[in-house]
Amino acid sequence: MADLSPSPLAGKRIVITRAALQSSELFEKLSSFGAIPVSLPLVSFAAPEDCGPLDAALLQWSRFDWVMFTSAYAVQAVIVRAARHGRNLTRNSPKVAVVGPATRDKATKAGFSVEHVAQTHLGVALAQELADRLSGKRVLLPRSDRANPDLPTALRKLGAHVTEVIAYLTLRPSDADQQRLASVARGEADAILFFSPSAVHNFLELSGRQQLMSLQDRVAMAAIGPVTAGALREAGVHRIVIAAEASASAVVHALESRFAKRS
């Protein structure tokens, strides 16, 4: 007989700290399990003030051996910029490497053939896992203005010729979102999902380290991937729910496991 008992997520307020447009599948999945998803974007994105370096890289697109995407938004930013100049990047494309399944899905939908998906969902893992294929190769890294420097450093140590360009800017929350953040910081939620170190850092800047640390006693703090989990640990949070990947199913499974243990 099928188990008709409610999910441990039923009635739980789950705060999603990235834009609703990026989280539609997760919203639907959480809702189907009886949870109450709450949108609180702690990170938003914008085009660079100077797109010159990105445009120059796109003009040289076919001359690169690899392009490495460390976020789904990097794929989107590159595709949007190329479209403005009438360029089709899927023809004569470099080999494409991505940091995880969400970025792979975005790249695939954009028409790219993905050569490699990092087994460990870290940017620097792209260098480690492709080490024997990078010496002397030209690698393009279209990234955020706040991206971690570990990956380009590792690539250069392996002998790659790296072109790193800012494809998009990572911004702080709006005034309205900051007001909603205040209620979340008071503990008016059951779980908070952090999708990037930038989201953790913005929470810290707006609410303070002590507030974040005290919340872990009342609210499940969830990190998508090891880099985000590391940012939470650096902020003093030690009870962390870690989703293995950014897929909606992985996030829901991790949260269900946490709340099942609590009950």
C-alpha positions in Angstrom: 0.0 0.0 0.0 1.3 3.5 -0.9 2.5 5.6 2.0 -0.1 8.5 2.3 1.6 10.2 5.3 2.6 13.8 4.7 6.1 14.8 3.7 8.3 16.1 6.6 8.3 19.3 4.5 4.6 19.8 4.8 3.8 23.3 6.2 7.5 24.3 6.3 8.5 27.8 5.2 11.5 27.3 2.9 13.4 30.5 2.0 15.0 30.5 -1.5 17.8 33.0 -1.7 18.0 33.3 -5.5 15.7 34.8 -8.1 12.3 33.2 -8.7 13.1 32.9 -12.4 16.0 30.7 -11.6 14.0 28.6 -9.2 10.7 27.8 -10.8 11.3 24.0 -10.8 12.3 24.1 -7.1 9.2 26.2 -6.2 7.0 23.6 -7.9 8.8 20.7 -6.3 8.7 22.1 -2.8 5.0 23.0 -3.2 4.2 19.5 -4.4 5.6 18.2 -1.1 3.4 20.6 0.9 6.2 23.1 1.7 5.7 26.9 1.5 8.5 28.3 -0.7 9.4 31.9 0.0 11.4 34.0 -2.6 14.1 36.1 -1.1 16.8 36.9 -3.7 20.0 37.7 -1.9 21.9 37.9 -5.2 20.9 39.5 -8.5 22.8 40.0 -11.7 23.5 42.7 -14.2 25.6 43.2 -17.3 29.1 44.5 -16.9 29.6 48.3 -17.1 32.3 47.6 -19.8 31.5 44.7 -22.1 34.6 45.3 -24.2 36.7 42.4 -22.8 33.8 40.0 -23.2 33.0 41.2 -26.7 36.7 40.8 -27.6 36.7 37.2 -26.3 33.6 36.4 -28.2 35.2 37.6 -31.4 38.0 35.1 -30.8 35.6 32.4 -29.8 36.6 29.7 -32.2 40.3 30.2 -31.4 39.9 28.9 -27.8 40.4 25.3 -27.0 38.1 25.3 -24.0 35.4 27.5 -22.5 34.6 26.8 -18.8 31.3 27.8 -17.3 31.2 27.9 -13.5 27.5 29.0 -13.3 24.4 28.8 -15.3 24.2 32.5 -15.4 27.6 32.7 -17.1 26.1 30.6 -19.9 23.1 33.0 -20.2 25.3 36.1 -20.0 27.5 34.9 -22.8 24.6 33.8 -25.0 22.7 37.1 -24.6 25.8 39.1 -25.4 26.6 37.1 -28.5 23.0 37.4 -29.7 23.3 41.2 -29.5 26.0 40.9 -32.1 24.3 38.3 -34.2 26.9 35.6 -33.3 26.1 31.9 -33.1 28.5 30.4 -30.6 27.4 26.8 -31.1 29.2 26.6 -34.4 33.0 26.0 -34.2 32.7 26.1 -30.5 35.6 25.3 -28.1 35.2 22.3 -25.9 32.8 23.1 -23.1 33.4 22.2 -19.5 30.9 23.0 -16.7 30.8 23.0 -13.0 27.7 20.9 -12.4 24.3 19.6 -13.6 22.4 22.9 -13.5 25.1 24.6 -15.6 25.2 21.6 -17.9 21.5 21.8 -18.5 21.7 25.5 -19.2 24.5 25.0 -21.7 22.8 22.1 -23.4 19.6 24.1 -23.8 21.7 26.9 -25.3 22.9 24.4 -28.0 26.3 23.6 -26.7 27.7 20.1 -26.6 29.2 19.6 -23.1 32.5 17.8 -23.1 33.0 17.6 -19.3 30.9 18.1 -16.1 32.9 18.4 -12.9 32.5 15.3 -10.7 33.1 17.5 -7.7 30.9 20.6 -8.1 33.7 23.1 -7.6 35.2 25.5 -10.1 38.7 24.4 -9.3 37.7 20.7 -9.9 37.5 21.6 -13.7 41.3 22.2 -13.6 42.0 19.1 -11.4 39.9 16.7 -13.5 41.1 18.0 -16.9 44.7 18.4 -15.8 46.2 16.2 -18.5 44.3 18.0 -21.3 45.1 21.6 -20.5 48.9 22.2 -21.0 49.4 24.8 -23.8 45.6 25.2 -24.3 43.7 28.4 -24.6 41.0 28.6 -22.0 38.2 31.1 -21.8 36.6 31.8 -18.4 33.5 34.1 -18.6 32.6 34.7 -14.9 31.2 37.0 -12.3 33.1 40.0 -11.0 33.1 38.3 -7.6 34.2 34.9 -8.8 36.8 32.9 -6.7 40.3 33.2 -8.1 41.2 29.5 -7.4 40.2 28.2 -10.9 42.3 30.6 -13.1 45.3 30.1 -10.7 45.0 26.3 -11.0 44.7 26.5 -14.8 47.8 28.6 -15.2 49.8 26.2 -13.0 48.8 23.5 -15.4 50.2 25.4 -18.3 46.9 26.7 -19.8 46.7 30.2 -21.4 43.8 31.7 -19.5 41.5 34.5 -20.7 39.3 35.6 -17.8 36.5 38.1 -18.6 33.7 39.5 -16.5 30.5 38.3 -18.1 28.1 39.6 -15.4 28.0 41.5 -12.2 26.8 40.1 -8.9 24.6 42.6 -7.0 23.3 43.0 -3.5 19.5 42.6 -2.6 17.0 45.4 -3.3 15.5 47.5 -0.5 12.3 45.5 -0.6 14.2 42.2 -0.3 16.3 43.6 2.6 13.1 44.3 4.5 11.9 40.7 3.9 15.4 39.6 5.0 14.8 41.2 8.4 11.9 38.9 9.1 13.8 35.9 8.0 16.7 36.9 10.3 14.3 37.0 13.2 13.7 33.3 12.6 10.4 33.5 10.7 11.3 30.5 8.5 12.0 26.8 8.8 14.8 26.6 6.3 17.0 28.9 4.3 18.6 27.7 1.0 21.9 29.4 0.0 23.0 28.8 -3.6 26.3 30.7 -3.6 28.9 32.2 -1.4 27.7 35.6 -2.6 24.3 34.9 -1.0 26.0 34.0 2.3 28.2 37.1 2.2 25.2 39.4 1.5 23.3 37.9 4.4 26.3 38.5 6.6 26.6 42.1 5.5 23.0 42.9 6.0 22.2 40.9 9.2 25.6 40.3 10.9 27.5 37.2 11.8 26.0 36.7 15.2 22.5 36.7 13.7 23.4 34.1 11.2 25.1 31.9 13.8 22.1 32.1 16.2 19.7 31.2 13.4 21.1 27.7 13.1 19.5 26.8 16.4 16.1 27.5 15.0 16.3 27.3 11.2 17.7 24.6 8.9 20.6 26.2 7.0 21.0 24.6 3.6 23.9 24.9 1.2 23.9 24.0 -2.5 27.3 22.5 -3.1 30.6 22.4 -1.1 31.7 25.9 -1.9 28.6 27.5 -0.4 28.8 25.1 2.5 32.4 26.4 3.1 31.2 30.0 3.1 28.6 29.1 5.8 31.3 27.4 7.9 33.5 30.4 7.6 30.6 32.5 8.8 30.3 30.3 11.9 27.5 28.0 10.9 28.3 24.3 11.7 24.9 22.6 11.3 24.5 22.6 7.6 22.2 20.7 5.3 24.2 20.0 2.1 22.5 19.2 -1.2 24.8 17.2 -3.4 23.8 19.2 -6.5 21.6 22.2 -7.5 18.8 20.0 -8.9 15.3 20.5 -7.3 15.2 16.7 -6.4 18.5 16.9 -4.6 17.5 19.9 -2.6 14.2 18.4 -1.6 15.8 15.1 -0.6 18.3 16.9 1.6 15.6 18.9 3.3 13.3 16.0 3.8 16.1 14.0 5.4 16.8 16.9 7.9 13.2 17.4 8.9 12.5 13.7 9.2 15.4 13.4 11.7 14.1 16.4 13.7 10.6 14.9 13.9 
